[in-house]
């Protein structure tokens, strides 16, 4: 199996000015766990993952499973180009 067979395409990215709340919503929406962070010209400037986000963005589900605030049930998702 090749990476291209498992990757998300087009890439879901955010800008450096994206809020934590927006990033969490994107992670949830797209059911992904990391977001590349891009600069104004679309260049990669960093990566943010679930583990990088503050624990304040997490809640305990009724089933005892930790989830991102606002997450309906599954794992987190991502954002569009440039955030």
Buried (B, 14 or more C-beta within 10 A) or exposed (E): EEEEEEEEEEBBBBBEEBEBEBBBBBBBBBEBEBBBBBEEEEEEEEEBEBEEBEEEBBEEEEEEEEBBEEBEEEBBBBBEEBB
